[in-house]
Amino acid sequence: MTIESLIGSTINEYRIQKLIGSGAYGLVFLAENIYTHELVAIKSVGKRVQNQKTAKHSEQLTCDLETYFELRNYHLEDLRPLNLAKIRDMESLPCPFLKEVSLHLQVHDHPNILSIHTILDSPVAIFIIMDYFPESDLFVNIVDSQVYVSSSTLIKTVFIQLLDAVAYCHAHGIAHCDIKPENIMCADKGSRVVLGDFGLAVQTQYIQAKTCIGSSYYMPPERLTQLNHNLHSTQYPAAKGDIWSLAIILINLCCTRNPWTKACDQDATYRAFKDDPHVLTDILNISDELFSILRSCLIEEPSKRITLFELRERVLKCRSFTRTGPLSQCDDMDRELQCGLECVAPDSGSISSGGDSIGLPFMHEIDHYPTNELIGIKKYEPTISMMTNFSFNMNVA
């Protein structure tokens, strides 16, 4: 049997149409409500103890689902909906597979974070019912649809939405830890983005140095300490890793490229960037202004990276993303998108500052808050490449 055998099966009132993706710990199906004909995305998260590699998680879940559906004649009826409020508010989760759901539920009320409608329970997995986005993810819109190649306004619009979503997560003590185009859904012809997949998210202020989680192209160097020998701390701030990933996303939007395959000393391009950050302007068609922004984000020492507030301000006021082409002149969108991070953070009184909670790591700064051809550099043979689907399927956990 294969996952295709589940096509046409039903989960309560939803009929599975096809597999549309896989995350760190789950499979995502397109399904139709048999009564209303509404299309939804259903993410299945397995209940087995997840102590293998990510690929093994998907294989095991696929096997479990196939067996369970076959035993039920491919029609799962009367699955019990879980209490979303109870899962969201649990301080100590009895089941590991509920961790992703609990963190997601704490922030899913933000307009740029994927909403969870219902969670159905079964013996082998839970089924998370969410909105379906027919325009697909940010990768498809950047590479296949070429939505952003000539519109600085569109780039600023979606990047600010993404920043605000991440800030909302951080305000609730949550670091996403897997920000990449595949985990960002698009709507309204690419002008609206929604952050999803909290499978690798954490609710702790610091991540241990040996914790290697994320997707290689977007993973900050502190998640690769085994390969970066000048990083000696035993733990690093979790939220600062998201800043790094956001900077790579900004490069994707402006250049349709990834700067390196992995932020470690073994990567020739990243090693050259560490020696001379201006290498970015050699291998990418980026303006001096965008280079300055990226350089402030892509600092090896996490504590020295720019804050979300500063990043938002500088992107809004950026006058050019590239040296040549349609992105060489940007609209000033400071007024249009003025309602910023201060509008998405909850009241400071609701933020926990004790224990392992990130709390509101940037709140103390509010009061002070005023597809071009690759240029090859022979001396280090850059490994930079066009964005491909392969780039987005290298989860490491």
C-alpha positions in Angstrom: 0.0 0.0 0.0 1.0 3.6 -0.6 -0.3 7.0 0.6 -2.3 7.1 -2.7 -4.6 4.4 -1.3 -6.0 7.0 1.0 -7.3 9.2 -1.8 -11.1 9.1 -1.7 -11.2 8.1 2.0 -13.2 10.2 4.4 -12.4 11.7 7.8 -15.8 12.6 9.3 -17.3 15.0 6.8 -14.1 15.5 4.8 -13.1 13.4 1.7 -9.3 13.3 1.0 -8.4 14.4 -2.5 -4.6 14.3 -2.5 -1.4 14.7 -0.5 -0.2 18.3 -0.8 2.8 18.3 1.5 4.7 17.1 4.5 6.1 18.9 7.5 8.6 18.1 10.2 6.3 15.6 11.8 3.1 15.3 9.7 1.5 14.8 6.3 -0.9 17.4 4.8 -3.9 16.5 2.6 -6.3 18.5 0.5 -9.8 17.5 1.4 -13.4 18.6 0.5 -16.3 18.9 2.9 -18.8 16.5 1.4 -21.7 18.7 2.5 -20.5 22.3 1.8 -17.9 21.4 -0.9 -15.4 23.7 1.0 -11.8 22.8 0.4 -9.6 22.5 3.5 -6.1 21.4 4.4 -5.8 18.5 6.9 -2.6 17.9 8.6 -2.1 14.5 10.3 0.3 14.3 13.2 1.3 10.9 14.3 1.1 9.8 18.0 4.1 7.5 18.0 7.1 8.7 20.0 9.2 10.7 17.6 12.7 9.7 18.1 13.9 9.1 14.6 15.0 11.2 11.6 12.3 13.3 10.0 12.1 11.1 6.9 11.4 8.1 9.2 8.6 10.1 10.9 6.8 10.5 7.6 7.3 6.8 6.7 6.0 5.6 10.0 3.0 7.9 9.9 2.2 6.8 6.4 2.3 3.2 7.4 0.2 3.8 10.5 -2.5 5.7 8.5 -2.7 3.2 5.8 -3.2 0.3 8.3 -5.8 2.3 10.3 -7.8 3.4 7.2 -7.9 -0.1 5.8 -9.2 -1.5 9.1 -12.0 1.2 9.0 -12.8 0.5 5.4 -11.3 3.9 4.5 -14.1 5.8 6.2 -13.3 7.3 9.6 -16.6 8.3 11.2 -17.4 10.0 14.4 -13.9 11.1 15.3 -14.0 13.2 18.4 -13.1 16.9 18.2 -10.5 18.0 20.8 -11.0 21.0 23.0 -8.8 23.7 21.4 -8.9 26.0 24.4 -7.8 23.3 26.8 -4.9 22.2 24.5 -3.8 25.9 24.1 -3.8 26.6 27.8 -2.1 23.4 29.0 1.1 24.1 30.9 2.3 20.5 30.9 1.3 18.6 27.8 0.6 14.9 28.5 1.4 13.9 24.9 4.4 15.0 22.8 2.4 15.2 19.6 0.3 18.0 21.2 3.3 20.3 21.6 3.1 21.6 18.0 -0.7 22.1 18.3 -0.5 23.9 21.6 2.1 26.4 20.5 0.2 27.0 17.2 -3.1 27.6 19.0 -1.5 30.2 21.2 -0.8 32.5 18.2 -3.3 31.3 15.5 -5.6 34.3 16.0 -3.1 36.6 14.3 -4.2 37.4 10.7 -0.8 36.3 9.3 -0.7 33.0 11.1 -2.5 29.9 9.8 -5.8 29.4 11.6 -6.8 26.0 13.1 -10.5 25.3 12.8 -10.9 21.8 14.3 -8.7 19.0 15.6 -10.1 15.4 15.2 -8.7 12.6 17.4 -7.9 9.0 16.3 -5.9 6.2 17.9 -2.9 6.7 15.5 -3.0 10.4 14.7 -4.7 13.7 15.2 -6.1 15.5 12.2 -5.8 19.3 12.2 -8.4 21.1 9.9 -7.0 24.3 8.5 -7.6 26.7 5.6 -6.5 25.6 2.2 -4.5 28.0 0.0 -4.9 27.3 -3.7 -2.1 29.7 -4.6 0.3 27.4 -2.7 3.3 28.5 -0.7 5.9 31.3 -1.0 8.3 29.1 -2.8 5.9 28.6 -5.7 5.0 32.3 -5.8 8.7 33.3 -5.8 10.1 30.7 -8.3 7.2 29.3 -10.4 4.8 32.2 -10.5 7.5 34.9 -10.4 5.1 37.1 -8.4 7.7 39.4 -6.8 10.3 39.9 -9.5 9.2 43.4 -10.4 7.3 44.7 -7.4 9.2 46.2 -4.4 5.8 47.2 -3.0 4.7 43.5 -3.0 7.9 42.4 -1.4 7.6 45.0 1.4 4.0 44.1 1.9 4.5 40.4 2.4 7.8 40.7 4.3 6.2 43.1 6.8 3.3 40.7 7.3 5.8 37.9 8.0 7.7 40.1 10.4 4.5 40.9 12.3 3.6 37.2 12.5 7.0 36.3 13.9 6.9 39.2 16.3 3.5 37.9 17.6 5.0 34.5 18.1 8.0 36.0 20.0 5.6 38.1 22.1 4.0 34.8 23.3 7.4 33.3 24.1 7.4 31.1 20.9 10.3 30.8 18.5 9.2 29.3 15.2 12.6 27.7 14.3 11.6 26.7 10.8 10.8 29.8 8.8 11.2 29.0 5.1 9.1 29.6 2.0 7.4 26.2 2.1 5.9 27.0 5.5 4.5 30.4 4.3 1.2 30.2 2.4 0.1 32.8 0.0 -3.3 34.3 -1.0 -4.7 37.3 -2.9 -2.2 37.0 -5.8 0.7 36.8 -3.5 -0.1 40.0 -1.6 -1.0 38.2 1.7 1.1 35.6 3.5 0.3 33.3 6.4 2.9 31.5 8.5 2.3 27.9 9.4 3.9 24.6 10.5 4.9 24.9 14.1 6.3 21.4 14.2 9.8 22.6 15.2 8.7 25.6 17.3 9.9 26.0 20.9 8.7 27.9 23.9 12.0 28.4 25.7 14.3 31.4 25.8 17.4 29.5 24.9 18.2 26.5 22.7 21.1 24.2 23.6 24.1 24.5 21.3 23.8 20.9 20.1 20.1 21.3 19.1 20.2 21.1 15.3 16.7 21.9 14.2 15.4 23.7 11.1 16.0 23.5 7.3 19.6 23.8 6.2 19.3 26.8 3.9 17.6 28.8 6.6 19.3 27.5 9.7 21.4 30.0 11.7 25.0 29.0 12.5 24.3 28.5 16.2 22.2 25.5 15.2 25.2 24.0 13.5 27.8 24.4 16.2 29.4 21.0 15.3 30.4 22.6 12.0 31.2 26.1 13.4 34.1 25.7 15.7 34.3 29.3 16.8 30.9 29.1 18.5 31.6 28.0 22.0 28.5 28.9 24.1 26.4 26.1 25.5 23.1 27.8 24.6 21.8 30.5 22.3 18.7 32.7 22.2 16.0 30.8 20.3 14.2 33.9 18.9 17.4 35.3 17.3 17.5 32.3 15.0 14.3 33.5 13.4 16.0 36.8 12.6 18.6 34.9 10.5 15.9 32.9 8.7 14.0 36.1 7.9 17.1 37.6 6.3 17.4 34.6 4.0 13.7 34.9 3.1 14.3 38.5 2.1 17.2 37.4 -0.2 14.8 34.9 -1.7 12.2 37.6 -2.4 14.6 40.0 -3.9 17.0 37.7 -5.8 15.2 34.3 -6.2 18.4 32.7 -4.8 19.8 31.2 -1.6 23.2 32.7 -0.6 24.6 29.3 0.6 23.6 25.8 1.3 24.5 25.8 5.0 25.8 28.5 7.3 28.9 26.6 8.4 32.6 26.7 7.8 32.4 23.8 5.4 30.4 25.9 3.0 32.8 27.8 0.7 30.4 30.8 0.1 29.5 31.2 3.7 33.1 30.9 4.7 34.0 33.7 2.2 31.1 35.8 3.6 32.5 35.5 7.1 35.9 36.7 5.9 34.4 39.5 4.0 30.6 40.2 4.2 30.8 42.3 1.0 30.9 39.0 -0.9 27.1 39.2 -0.8 27.2 42.2 -3.2 29.5 40.2 -5.5 27.3 37.1 -5.8 23.9 38.8 -5.5 22.4 41.8 -7.3 21.6 43.7 -4.1 21.9 47.4 -3.3 24.2 48.8 -0.7 21.1 49.6 1.4 19.8 46.0 1.3 23.3 44.7 2.0 23.5 46.9 5.1 20.2 45.4 6.3 21.3 41.8 5.6 24.6 42.3 7.2 22.9 43.4 10.4 20.8 40.2 10.4 23.5 37.7 9.3 25.8 38.1 12.3 27.3 34.9 13.6 26.9 35.9 17.2 23.1 35.8 17.7 22.9 38.5 20.5 24.4 41.0 18.1 21.7 40.6 15.4 19.3 43.4 14.6 15.9 43.3 16.4 12.6 42.7 14.6 11.6 46.3 15.3 14.8 47.6 13.6 14.5 45.2 10.7 10.9 46.3 10.1 11.8 50.0 10.2 14.7 49.6 7.8 12.9 47.4 5.3 10.0 49.9 5.2 12.3 52.8 4.5 14.6 50.9 2.1 14.8 52.9 -1.2 16.3 50.1 -3.3 16.6 46.3 -3.1 18.8 45.8 -6.1 21.5 47.7 -8.0 19.7 47.2 -11.4 16.3 46.2 -12.6 12.8 46.9 -11.4 13.7 46.5 -7.7 16.4 49.2 -7.9 13.8 51.8 -6.8 11.4 51.1 -3.9 8.3 52.8 -2.8 8.4 54.3 0.6 5.7 52.4 2.5 6.3 53.7 5.9 2.9 55.3 6.2 0.9 52.5 4.5 2.3 49.9 6.9 2.7 52.1 10.0 0.7 49.8 12.2 3.6 47.6 13.1 5.0 45.3 15.8 3.6 47.4 18.6 0.1 46.5 17.3 0.6 42.8 17.4 2.1 42.3 20.8 -0.2 41.5 23.7 -0.3 43.6 26.8 2.9 43.3 28.8 1.0 42.1 31.8 0.0 38.9 29.9 3.6 38.0 29.2 5.4 35.6 31.4 9.0 36.6 32.2 10.0 33.7 34.4 11.1 30.2 33.9 12.0 29.2 30.3 9.6 31.6 28.7 10.9 34.0 26.1 8.5 36.5 27.3 8.6 39.6 25.2 12.3 39.8 24.3 12.1 43.0 22.5 9.5 44.9 24.6 12.1 46.8 26.5 13.0 48.5 23.2 9.5 49.9 22.4 10.1 53.0 24.4 13.2 53.7 22.3 11.5 52.9 19.0 11.2 56.0 17.1 16.8 37.0 -11.4 19.9 37.9 -12.3 22.8 35.7 -13.5 25.2 34.5 -10.8 28.5 36.3 -10.7 31.1 33.7 -10.1 34.0 34.5 -7.8 36.8 32.2 -8.7 38.8 32.4 -5.4 36.2 30.5 -3.4 33.9 29.0 -6.1 30.5 30.0 -4.6 27.9 27.3 -4.1 25.0 29.7 -4.5 22.2 28.4 -6.7 18.8 29.2 -8.0 16.1 28.3 -5.5 14.8 24.8 -6.2 12.4 22.4 -4.5 15.4 20.5 -3.2 16.4 23.6 -1.3 13.3 23.4 0.8 13.3 19.7 1.7 16.4 19.4 3.9 14.8 19.4 7.4 17.3 18.4 10.0 16.0 17.4 13.4 
